[in-house]
Amino acid sequence: MKDLTIALENRPGALAEMGEALCRAGISIEGGGAWVTNGQGVAHFLFEDGSAARRALEAAGIRVLDEREVLIQRLIQAEPGQLGKLSRRMAEAGVNIEVLYSDHHHQLILVVDDMASGQAVSDAWTRSDRSPDVMTRTPSLKFKEQS
């Protein structure tokens, strides 16, 4: 999975054009969001094949600013404070979370400044009692207990 940072014009139809370009290439968005900051449109979207998404967008004249690896983490939704706890662990390891959003499977997507350290924190989190590690996603998107 890859996160693409995409520059969008701040005008009606810019997001539609992006979606249409991806549709023509048969590429689905797996998660992300778009907003306007200081008058400029910016989007972060998650793609299974970031390179293919980048090619499709650039062929349509849409600027891709960056393509980056992501960390994917699941939080326990019923337990308040999960984001704060995971973010604190990242901070204590010197990892800056630069982008955060969720995907269509309710997983937390993180773009960080230090993938190696971020991955180590993420792996430790998954092994800890603070992660829903007793649950695993099956292809049918249902959950089952691990054995």
N, C-alpha and C positions, 0 to 999 in steps of 0.2 A: 504494500500500500504506500502511496505517496501523497503528500500534501502539495498542492500547487497554490502559489500566491498569484492572483490574477488582478490586473489593473482593469477597471471598468470605468467607462465614462459615466459621469453623474447626470444621466438623462433617461427619460422614459425609453424603454426598449433595449437598453444595453444588456441587461441580464437575460432578456429573451433571446437576443442574438447569441449570447454565450451558450445558452441551453440548446438552441437550434443547431449550432455548430457541433456540439457534442452528439446530438441526436443523429445528424447526418453521418457521423463516424461510428455510430452504434456504441457510444461510450456512456456508461451510467455514472452518476455521482453517488458516492457511498456515504457522504456526510459533509458538513461544513456550513458556511454562511457567508453573507455579503452585507456590507454596510458602507456608509459614507463618513469619511473623516477629513476634516479641513477641506471640504468641497470635492474630494476625490473618492471615487468608488474603488473599493478593494474587496476581494473575495479570497477566502481560503476554502478549498474544496478537496475532498479525499477521493482518490481514484485507485482502482485496482492496478491499472497500467498508467502510471503518471506520464511516461514518455509518449504514449499514444494520445492521451488527452492533450498534452502540450502541443503535439504536431497538429491536431485538429483545431485547437484554438488559434495557434499562430497562422495556420492556413486561412483562417477567417479574419485575419488582421487583428486579433485580440492578443494583447501583450501579456505574456506570462513572465512574472518577475522572479520567481524562484520555484524550484522543485526540490522537496526535502523528504527525508525519511521521517517516519512517525513512530511514537510509542503508542501502543493500544492497551488500555487498562479497563478493567471492570470494577466498579465500586458497588458496595452494598447499599442499595437505594433506601432501605428501611433504617439505616443507621446514620443519624445526623453527624456531620463533621468529617465525612470521608474525604472530601476534596481538600479541606484544611490539613488533615493528617498526611495525605499523600504529598501535597504541596510543601509541607514542612520538611518531610523527608528529602524531597528534591533540593530544597534550599540548603539543608544541612550538608548535603553532598556537593554543594556549590553549583547545582544545576539550575539554570534560569529557564522557566517555562515561557516561551515566546508566543505560542498560539495554543489555544485549548478550545475544543468543541466536542460534540458527540456525533457518532455515526448513526446510521439507521437501525443498528442493533443495540442501541443504548450503551455503547462502549465509549469511554473517554479517549479522545484522540489528543495527543500532546506532541507539539513540535518544540524541541528543546535545543539549547546551545551546545550541549555536550552529550551526544548520543550514547557513548560508551558508559559514562557515569549514570546517565538517565536510565539506560537499560538495566544497569546493575540495581538501581533503586527499584525500578519496576518489577524486576524478577524477585527481589527480596519481598516486596509488597505482596506479590502473588503467593509466595510461600508462607506469608504470615497469617495470623488470625484476623487481620484487618481486610482481607480480600475474600471474595466469595469463591475461594479455591475448591470448595466442595461441589461446585457447579461447573458444568462444561457445556458449551453450545454444540448441539448436534446439527447436521446439515438441514434438518427440518425446522430449525430455530426454536426447538423445544429444549428444555434443560433436563439433564439427568445427573444423578449422583455419580461421582468418580468411584472406582473400586480400588 
